[in-house]
Amino acid sequence: MKTLKESSWISFSDLMTALMVIFMFIAISYISEVNKEKQKIKNIVEEYQNDKQNLYLELKEEFKDDFTKWNVVLNKDLSIQFTNPDILFGRGDRYIRSNFKGILDDFLPRYFNILMDKEYKGKILEIRIEGHTDKVPAPSFDADSYIGNIKLSQARATEVLKHFKLSDYYKNLQDSVKVDLKFMLTANGLSYGRMLGEDKQLVKYTGIEPNDDLSRRVEFKILTKTEEAVEKVIKELKSK
């Protein structure tokens, strides 16, 4: 016959076992929820990586016969570098040369036709037009060399944007598309903070000597909403 002490011990053991089972199910449920959110983030990242890859392939195919002729580089990060200073602008000048205007008139409509396709609607955060210079001072803009080149590179990027807005292609766009473009399009002057080497890579990361001619350039860049989408999922997870 079991004593009262033995009976109480068995009841206490059963209670501890039951609690352990409850805690185990809670832990499994939590881990499962975390894994679901991780998978959700992974799916979002993969989706936007696929979009970037598709954009890259479309741009590469569209301009395969032109980029070599124009001395233009398309990078995997979707940046497009126009790196022929003799065609782009006069030295220390903000205004677009006629040859570059002709290239832009050919490039811009085809470029934006791809970006504004319904396949990428809502997935592009920003379309940047960047101006870059070498270290030659620009005293007509500012006595400080870096600030002077900030102003010069900003003026050049702005002139490219202005040229686009004055084009027949832009004027004939639907008003809703113009609204979207005004939200996404920016002109940015970066002075000589991001100079290129002979390999057309940023000297900050390669350590090689900068090339002035290649550094004086205009770049078009596309930023997708990948990070924005991931941050939204993380906020949802934290709020639970």
C-alpha positions, 0 to 999 in steps of 0.5 A: 500500500502506498503511503500518503507521502509517496502519493503526494510525490507521484502527484507532484511528479505528474504536475512537473511532467505536465508543465514540462510538456506545456513548456515544450509545446510553447517552445516548439510553437515559438520556434515554428513561428520564428522559422515561418518569419525567417522563411518569409524574409527569405522569400522576399529577398529571393523575390527581389534578387530575382527582380534585380537579376531580371532587370540586369538581363533585360538591360544587358540584352536591350543595350548589347549593341550600344554599351561598347560603342558608347563606352558604357559599363553595366554592373550586376548591382544595376549601376550604369556608368558613362565613363567617357569625359570627352563626350559627357561635359567640357572640363569644369563645365556643367552643360551636356555636350551635343554628342552626349545629348544624342546618346541620352536621347537614344538611351533614356526612352529605352531605359525607362521603358524597361524600368516602368514596365508593370513587372517592376511596378512597386518594386523600385524605390529610387532611380538615381542620376549621379554626377562624379568628378576628379580632384581638379578644383572647380573654383567657379563653383566654390573655393573649397575643392571638394565642395566645388566639385560637389556643386559641379557634379550636382549641376551635371546630374541635374542637367541630365535629369533636366534633359530627360524632363524636356524630352518628347518621350517624357512629355508624352508619358501618362500623368500617373507615370510622371508622378511615379517618376518624380517620386523615384528620380533623384539627381545626386552630386558626389564630387570625387568621393567615389573615384574609379581605378583603371578597372572601373572599380571604386578605388576605396575598395581596391586600393589602386590609383584613381583614374581621372578620366574614368572618374569623371562620369555619370551613373544611373542606379536603381535601388529596389525595395528589398530592404524596405520589405524585409524591415516591414516583416521584422517590425511585424515580428517584433510587434507580436 
